[in-house]
Amino acid sequence: MVRKRHDDPDGEPGEILDLAYDPPPGSPAGLEVMTLAELRERALDGLLTRPQRLDFHQIIAVDSGAASHVVDFTAHSLAAGRVLWVRPGQVQQFGDDVTAVEGTVVLVEPGFLPPGSSVAATADDPFRPVLWRPEGGDREAVFCAVRHLATDYRTGSGLPPGVHTDVLRHLFSVLVLRLAHTAAVVGPPPAAGEAFSRFRAAVERDFATHRRVADYARALGYSSRTLSRATLAATGAGAKDFVDQRVVLEAKRLLAHSDLSAARIAGRLGFDDAANFSKFFQHRAGLAPGAFRASLRPAPPGGPHCA
C-alpha cells in the first residue's frame, strides 16, 4: 500500500487518505498476502485508524481476537471466523482496538482475475457483502483457502513469475467462489436481476452527474417503470431512492472525511449551488450537512482558557 494525497481539484486538501496498490519489489503482480501483525508494522503515523479510501480489494480473515471496523458508516465486528472484504472506492477505518485481532490480510488489485470471467465479475462487484460469518464446513473451507493462498504466496518464489501468478490467481478464485456461495453473510444478501445489475453499475459510475431515473432508463434501453420495479424487487426501494441514497453516501463520505465546504461538495455531486445540496441532504439524511459533520467530530475540550 502507498498513500496518495486526496486533494480537491481546486487545490483544497481533504482528509480521506487514498491508498493505492503498491506491492513490494519481486512480489507477484496484482496480489499480496500478509498477516494483520505485518500490516500494523507497515502502517505509520496512525494510518490504520484514519479514514482510508482504497483503490484495491482488502480481505481480512480473522483467526483470533475481536475488534471494530467501519466501512462506509456501517460498523462491523471483527471476530474469529469472520471475513471482511473492503472493495475499491469504499471508505474504511480500523478501530483503536485493531491490535486486539489477528489474522490474514489479502490485498488484490482490480483486474487480477481474468476480465470477463464469472469469478472476476463476482470479485469486482461493488455491491457484494462486506462481512461473512461462515459456519461449519463452509468456515473450514474458506479458511483453508486463505491458508493455501498465503502458503503459496510465501513459498512460490522459486517458480517462474508467470507460473506463480497463475497459481495465486487460481487459489484466489477458489476463495472468491467459496465466499460467494457461503450462506452465512452478516447483512443482506446481494440482489440479482439483469436490469437492476445494469442500473446499479450505471448509478455507481454516473451518480455525480445524473440523478434522473429517466436518464438511466434511456441510456440502458429500459423504461423508467422497468427500472423502478427491478430496483424495488432487489432492494425494497424505488429507483429514484436508490440513486439518491448513493448521492447521500458520497456526500457523507466527503462531509465526514474532508474539510471541503458545502459549496465544493455540492459542485462535486452535480448540484447547482450549496442551498440545493443542503436541502437535498437534510431531506434524505435528516440533518443539515453542517450538523451531520459536527455530529461525527469530537467537541473541543472545555474548561478555562488562558488569554
N, C-alpha and C positions, 0 to 999 in steps of 0.2 A: 504494500500500500504506500501511496505517497500523497501528501497533502497538496491541494491546489487552493489558491485563494478564491473565494466566492465573491465576485465584485458585481456591483450594479453596472449596466452598460455605460452609464454616465460617470462612472468613477467612484460612486459611493460604496464603500465596502459593507458587505453583510457579514453575518456571524455563523452561517452554516458552513462547516468545513466540507468541501468537496474532496472526496478521496478517490484517487484514480488507481487503477490496477497497475502495479509495477513489480513484477516478480524478481526474485534475486537472480543474479547472473548464473547461467548454467542450468536453471530450472526449466522443466518442460513448458513450452509455450501455452499459456492460457489457463493453467490451473496450479494452485499452490495449497499444500496441506501443512498445518501446524497445530500445536496444542494451544489451549487458551493461555497457559502459562507463558508460552513463547510470544503470543500476541501481546500480552501485557508487558513483556520485557521490551518489545519493539515500539510500543506506543509511548511517546514522550509528551511532556507538558500537559498531562491530564487529558490526552486526546480522546481516550475511550469514553469518558463521562461528559464529553461535549457533543452537541448535535452534529451528526455527520450525514451527508448525502453521498451514497456510494454510486460508482459507475460500473460496479461488478456485483456478482452474487456472493453472499456470505452465508454459509450454512454452519450452524453450531450444533453439534451432537453432544449433549450433556451427559457426562459419566457420573458426576457426584456433586453434592452441594446444592445450593439454591441462590438465586439472585434475580433481580428485576431487570427488565429490558423494555424500552418504549420504542415502538415503531409507528410513526405517523399518528401520534397522540393516543395510541392504544397501549396500555400497559400489559406486558406478558410476564409470566413467571417461569424462569428457567429452573428446571429441576431434573434430577437424574432420570434418564429415559426419554427426555423430551428433545425435540429437534426444532430449531428456529431457522427460518430461511428469510433473509432480507434481500430484496431484489433491487436491481439498478433503479435509481431515481427515488427510492424511499428514504425517508429521514429516520435515522435510528439514534438511540442514546443508551449506552450502558449505564446501569445503576452504580451508585457508590459502592455497592456490595459485590462488584464484579470479581473481587479477589476471593470470594467465598465459593466460587463454582469452578469446576474443572471439566475439560472435555476436548473435543477435536474441532478445529475450525477448517473449513474448506472454502477457499476463495476461487471463483471461476469467472473468467472473462466472458461477456456475451459473445456468442458465435463459436464458443469452444466445441460445441456439438455440431455435427453436420447440418447446415442450413436446410430447411425444408423437411427434415425428418420429424416424425411424430414426437419423439423424445425431446428434440430441440424445442418444438412448439410448447411442450409441457414445461420444460425448464424455464423458458423465456416468457411465459405467460405472467404478466404483472399482477394478475388477479387471483393467482393461486393463494392458498392459505399461508399464513406466517408461521403458525405453530402447530406441530404434530405431537401426539402422545401415543405412539404405537404400543400395543399390548401383546403379551404372549409371544406367539411365533412371529408376528409382524415386527415386534421390537427386536427379537433376536436377529431376524434377517436384516433389518435396517442397520443395526449397529455392527453386524458382521460385514456388511457392505462398506461401512465407514472405515472399519479397521483394515479391510483388504485394500481399499483405496490409499489409506495412509501408509501401509506397509510397502506397496508398490511405488508410491511417490518417493519414499526414503531409499529403497533398495534398487531402483531401476536405473541408476546412473551408468551401469555397465552396458546397458542396451543402446543401440543406435538411437539418436534423438527422436527420429520419426516413429520408431517402434515403441519407445517409451510413451510418447504422446498418445499413440493409438491404444496402448494398454490402458492408460488412465482414462481415455475417452470412453472406452467400453465399460470400465468399472464405474465411472461417474454415471453413465447411462443406467446401470443397474440400480444405483442409489436413487436416481430420479424416479424410475419406474416403481421401485419399492415404496417410496414415499407417496407417489401419486395414487397408489392402489391400497394404501392402508386406510382403514375406516376411522381410526381414532384421530380425527382432526379437532383441535381446540378452536372452536369458532365455526362459522357457517361454511358449508362445502362450496366449492366453486360452481358457478352457474354454467349452464350449457345452452346450446342452440346457436345455429349459424348466424341468424340475424342479430342476435344480441352480441355474439362474439365479435362480429364485424363492427357493430355500433360502438362497443366499449373500446375497441382498439382505435377507432377513429376519434372518439372523445379524448382518449389518453394523448393522442397526437395533437389535437386541434382545439382543446378546450379554451385556450387563451385567446383564440381568435374567432371561435364560433360557439354561440350558446343557443342557437335556434335549432330545434329538432328538425324543422323543415329543411335546413341546410344539409344536415347529415343524411336525411332521407333521400334528398336529391342526389347527393354525391354517391350514395351506396346503392341506389336503384330500388329503394323500398318506399312505401307510403309512410307518412308520419304515424298513421294508426298501427301499421305493422310493427314499427319500432317500439311504439308505446306498449303494445300487447306483449312483445317479446321481452321487453325490459321489466314490465310488471310481473310476468311469469318467473323471470330469473331472479329478481331482487326484491319484489314486493313494492317497488316504487316505480313511478312513471318515468318516461324517457327524459322529460324536462327536469324532473327532480334529480335524475341520475347525473345529468350534465352539471346542474347547479351544485350538487354535492362535490363533484370533482373540482370545481372552481373554488368552493369554500375550503376544501382540503389544502389546495395550493396557497390560498390566502392565509390560512392558519400557519402553514409552514413558514411563510415569509414574515408574518407578524411575530411568531414565537422565536424564530431563529435569526432574525436580522433586525437592523435598526432603520430599515427603509421606511420612508414616510408613507402615509396612506395614499398620497398622490402618486408616488412612484409604484406602489403595489397596484393601484388602480390601472396605471399605464401598462404594467406587465401583463395584467389579466384582461386587457381589452376594453376597459371601461373609459367612457369619455372624460370623466372627472372623478375626484375623490368623493364628492357628495353622492353620486350614483352608486359608487362602490360601497360606501358606508351604509347606505340604505339597504342594498342587496345583502351585505354581510349580516347586518343586525337582524333582518327579517329571517334569515336562514340559520344563523348561529345563536341568536338570542341575546347577543351582546354587541355593542358597538366595537369597531376594530380596536380603538384605544383601550377600552375596558377589557377586551379579550387579552390583549398584550399585557396589560397591567396584572391580570389575574395569574399569569404564568411567571412573573418576575418577582423576586423577593423584595419585600418592603425595605426601604432604607433603615438602617439602625436608628433607634430613638435615643432619647437622653439628651443631656445638655451639650451645647456646642461652644467651643472657645471662640471668641471674637478674633 
